[in-house]
């Protein structure tokens, strides 16, 4: 059998097993290979994957008490995220080991490269401090390292664990942005006195964090950004408002665009006057415009029923299904891996999840051409081209 040394594995699948009877380690390993055979197609056949070194040695630890067996299963993988998640979902389909009923549940998929990244960032920071003379080529490399280091310096503040730059607390002038991705982009370009407000779901602890500071809010160039300014001014004393160019988001701006947006900031009162004037100019048109119709859930009945059936399967699992346009399940993955997995799946048509549809998830789905997001609750206010559906709307 091919083996993967721990240093070459990218992911570790961790699972727990419960068996209604007494079984041994070879019984479990035999069931994993035997009962997944032919399930995933030739490309993801576990025996072949292990021979080629893409799946490592399966480690099983068991304890038998009062005629029942329980334990853990560990599977190293050098496959990509999506393939690893599919393998994890496949072993959950095993319901019998020998003559005994069994249940296998993946507890998490661990990215073993995180420790390497943390070491890399720390070591890069140390090396950066020792550099003195730099050639133009070395300077370019150093700037890239600084960019990675800034990303690693994101901090969490207050009881709500709000994402912020490392210099936010010590700065007299601070910048508020919509989400964590925006904070990361500002850090990437050397702006370290920033704090996220979590969209329109603004944590109250922001009031204390901003007390006594001059506050600029930097928002996306859309109507959602205007609503965030409106919500923020009710909670804290805003001084200035800055916006991304029309139709653009803060997280996608270049360094030059960020600086230009901040230099173009205006006092809050001037911003509010501008919006009020804009409303007056459109009053006449709105008076004679057709009344908007009430939005309703308009999707084909077959699609609706299939979504409901799959959501019933997901409830209680804290997982998510990725579907193609024919509603085939491309994979079942843990919720904490969802944001990282969506970009790796080129033909994802819908995402169904046992959890909350957030603004960040909507953005990620929109960028990757996902058409439907179905969940149990939502904090996202704007769909951004994706149809957001709650499970209760399907019933």
N, C-alpha and C positions, 0 to 999 in steps of 0.2 A: 504493500500500500504506500502511496505517496504521502509524505508528511509535510506540513508547513511549520517551519520554525517560528516561534513566537514573534521574532523580529520582523518576519515578512508578512504576517497577517495584517490586514487592514481593519477587519471587524471581528468581534467575538459575539456569537449568538448565545445568550444565557437563557436557559429554560428550566422550569421545574416540572417534575413528573410525579404523579400519584397513581398507584396501581392497587386494584381491589384483589390482592393476592400476593403470593411470594414469587418474585422473579429475580433473576440475576443480570449482571451487566451484559453478558453476551446476548441475552434475550432482548434487551432494550436496543442494543446496536443492530441486531438482526432485524428487528421490527422497523427501525428507522430506514435501513436500506431496502428491505423487502416491501414495505407498504407505501414507500414513495416511488418505487420503480414504475416508470411509465407515466407518472403523474405530471411531471414537469416537461416532458419532451426530452429529446436526446441531448440538447444543449445544457440542460440542468440535471442530468442523471447523476445522483450522488456518488455512485461507485466510480464513474468516469471522472467526475470532478476531483475525487480524492486521488485517483491514479495520476492525474495531471498536476496535482499539487495545488489546485484552486480551493479545495476544502481540506483542512488539516485533520489530525486524528481526533475522533469524537471521544470526549472524556465524560464518563458517567460515574457518578457517586451515588450509592444507594444505602438506605437504612430500612430494616424490616422490624416492625413493631406490631404485635397483636394481629399477626396474619396479614398485614398490609405493608406495602413497600412505597417509599417516597424517596425523593432525592433531586439531584440536579444534573443537567446536561449542558456541556460546553462544546461549541462547534466553532473553530477558527475558520475565517474565510478571507480569501484575497480577491473575491469577486467584487463588483461594484455595489453601491448601496442598494439599488433596486433588486438585483439578483440575490443579494444576501437576505433582503427582506422576504423575497419569495420563498427561499429555502426555509427561513424561519416559519413562515406561514404553512409550508408543506408539512413540517413535522407536527404541527398542531392538529393535523387531520388524523393522526394515529389514535385510534380508540380502543384497540386491543393489543395486548402483548401476551403471546401464548394464548392460554385459555382465559386470561383475566381481562376485565374491563380496565381501561386506563385513561388518563387525561394528561396531556402535555400542554403547557402554556409558556410561551416565550415571555420572559419578564422584561428583557431589554436587549437591544443590540448596541454593543459598546464600540465606539470608534477608538481603537488603540493608538491612533496617530495623534490624539489630543496631547498626550504627555510629551510626544516628540515636538509638537508645535510649541508647547509651553517652554520646553528646554531651549528650543531654537530662539524664541523671543528673548528669553533671559540672557542667553549667550550672546545674541546679536546686540543687545543693549550694552553688555559689558565690553564687547569688542568695539562698539561705536565710541565709547568714552575714551578708549586708548588710541584711537586714530588721530594722527596729527597732520602730516603732509598727505594731501589727496591729489591725485591726478584727475583730469576731467572724467576719465572712465570710472575711477573709484568713486568720485562724487556722485555719479549717476546711480551706482550700486547702493551707496549710502542712503540716498533719498528713498530708494525702494525699501530698504531696511527700516528707515524711520517710519514709513507708511505702515508697515506691519506692526512696528512697536506701538504706534499710536492706537491702532485697533485693539491691541492687547491691554491698553491702559484704561479702557472703559470701566467706570465704577458704578455701584448701585447705592442710591441714597434714600434715606427715610424708611418708614415702616412699609411703604409700598414698593421698595426696591426699584426706584426709578433710575433708568440708565442715564449716565451723565459723563461729561469729560472730567479728567483728573483735577482741573483747576477751577471747577465751578464754585466750590465753597469758598475759595480764597479770593475770588474775583469780585470787584465792585460792580462791574458791568457784565451782564450775562445774556445768553441767547437761548430762547426756548424754541424747540422744533417739535414736529408732530410725533415722531416715533424713533425707535432704537436705530433703524437703518439710517435715518437722517443724522443721528449722533455719530455713527460710524463714519459717515461721509465727511462730516466736519472735522473729526479727528484725523482722518486721512490727509486732509489739507491743512493741518496745523492749527485748527480752531478748537481749543480745549476747554473753553468756559461755557459749554452748552449742556442742555438738559431736555429730555423728552417729556411731552405732556400726555402721551398715550391717546392721541387723536382727540375725540370729543369726550371720552371717558376720563376726564381730568381728575387725578388723585388730589384730595384736599391737602395732603402734606406738602404740595407745591407752594402753598401760601407761606409756610414757615421757611422753606428753602429759599424763597425769593425775597423775604423780608429785608428791607434796608438796601436793596440792590437796584441799580438801573437796569430795567428789563426791556430787551428787544425780542419780539416774537417773529420768527422766520418761518413762513408757511408755504405750502405748495401753491402754484399758480392756477388754482381752480376755486369753485364755489365752496368746496370743503374747507379750504384754507380760511375763507372769510368767516365761516361758521365757527372755526376754532378760535379766531380772534374774538368773536362775539362771546363765546363761552368763557374764555380766559379773563376778559375784562370784568366779568362779574365776580371773579375770585381774587384777582390780584391787581396791583397797580401797574399797568403796562405803560411804558414810556414811548416806545417806538414800534412800528410795524414794517416788516420787510417781506417781500414776496418773490417767489421764483418767477421766471418768465411765464407768460400765459401757456397753460397746457403742460408745463413741466413740473417735476417733483424734486424736492430738495435732495433726495438720496441719489439722483442721477446727474446732478450738476457738477461741472468741472470746478477746479479751484478758482479760476478767473470769474466764472459765473456766480459762484458763492460770494466772492468779494464785491462784485458789481451789485448784487442784490442787497448786501449789507450797507454798501455806500449809498444806495438809493432809498434807504429807510426813511420813513416820515413819522412825525409825531402821531400818536393815537388819535387825537382830536381831528387832525387833518384827514386821516384815513376814514374816520367815521363820516366826516362831512362829504367826502368824495362818494362814499357808498350811498349816502342819503340823496345826494344830487342825482346819482345814477338811477335810483328808484323813481324819482320825480319824472325823469325824462322818459321812462318806460310806462308810466301810469296810463297814458292815453292808449297806447297799443294794447295793454292788458285789458282795458275796459271793454274793448271790442273783440278781444280774442276769444276763441272757442274755449269753453270751460274744459279743464282737464278731466279725463275719465279716471275713475278709481282703478288703481292697478290691482290686478288679480293674478293668481297663479295659473298661467296658461301654458301648460305643457301637455303633450300627447298622453292619453290615458295609459297606454302601455308603458311609457317611460315613467310615469308617476307610480304605477303599481310595482314596477321593477325596483325603483328607488326605495319604495316603502318596504318591500320584502328584504332588501339588503340592509336597510337601516335597522330592521327588527333583529337581524343577525348580529349587527355591530353593537347594539346597546349593551353596556356593561363590560365591553372588552377594552375600552380606551384605545381603540385602533382606528384605522382608516382604510377604505378601499380606493384603489385607483382603477378607473374603468376606461376602456376604449370606446369608440363611437358605436360599436355593436354590443356594448354593455358587458363585454368580457372582463373579468377581474384580472388586471395586470399584476396585482399584488396587494397583500394586506400588510400594513406597516404600523408600528407604534406611533402615537400622536407626536411624541417628541422628535421623531425623525421626519415628519411630514414636510416641513418647510425645506429641508435639505434635499428631499427625494424628488419633489415635483419637477425641478429643472432637469433631472436626469431622465425623465420619462417623456419622450418626444411626442407620443400620440395619445396623451391623457385627454379624455373627453369630459370626464366628471370625477369629482372627489367627494366621497361620502365619509363622514367622520362621526365618531361617538364623542363629540365635544363641541367647543365654541368656535364659531367662524369669526376670526379677528380681522382687523384692517390689514395687518401684515400678510395674513393668509390670502385675502382677496387680491392684494397687489401681486403676490407671487403667482397666483393662479392666472391673473390677467396677463402678466408678462409671458406666460407659457401657454397661452391659448386654451386654457381650460374653460369649458362652456358652463358647467354647473358646479356649484358648491352646496352640499346638503349636510346640515348639522343639527344638533339638538338645541343650540342657542346661538346668539350672535351679538357682537359689540360693533361690528363693522356698520358704518352708516351709508356707505356708497359702494355700489356694486362694481364700478369701473369696468363695465363690459362683461361681467360674469353674473349669471343668474344665481342669486343666493336664496336658498330654500330651507325652511325649518321642517323638521320631521312632522310636526303637528299640522303643517299645511298639506301634507301628503295623505293624511288620514281622512 
